[in-house]
């Protein structure tokens, strides 16, 4: 029976990609904490991961106006970006809460590291099965 590496690694590869995209969005929010009228964004991870596992679905955010912000990620793949609802927006229109963004960034970093650990364990198990050594 042939082994499908995608099936063997499971959802962890999609999760790693989404966590990487989310890290970029959160870093962008932190970098623009003092930019007037900057709107904090985030990725709805559960929805995006569910969509990533479903063939034929896109992670694109629909734009209806040419003035809307681009949602293209660094690798060219769009992400399911949503605007964060501010707890206390500033007078200049900026909705970035630095403490909230730092906490979300730290949480995402831990989850990213856990996903890397899961993938590493799966690959070690595969190498053990191939080489026959423990």
C-alpha positions, 0 to 999 in steps of 0.5 A: 500500500503506497504511503501518501505523505500529505495524509501521513502528516495530516492537517499539521502542514496546513496549520503551519502555513496558516500560523505563519501567515497569522504571525505576519499579520500580527507583526504588521499590526504591531509595526503599525501601532502608531499609524493613524487610521490603521485597522488591526487585522487577524486571521480566523484560524479555525475557519481558515484551517477548515477551508484549507482542508476542503478542496476547491475552497479559497481563503480569499477575502472579497473586496468590493471597492478598489480602496479596500486593503490587499489581502495577499500574503507574502507568498501570493496566497490570500488569507481569510483576514478579518478586522479586529474589533477594538476594545478602546479605539484611539482618537486617530482611528488606529485600532491596534491594542499593543498588549492584545497583539503581543499576547496574540503573537505569543500565543501563535508562536507557542502554537507554531512551535507545537505544530513544528514539534508534531511534524518533527515527531511524525517525520522521526517516526517515518524515518524509524520505519524506513531505516528500521532503527529506533 
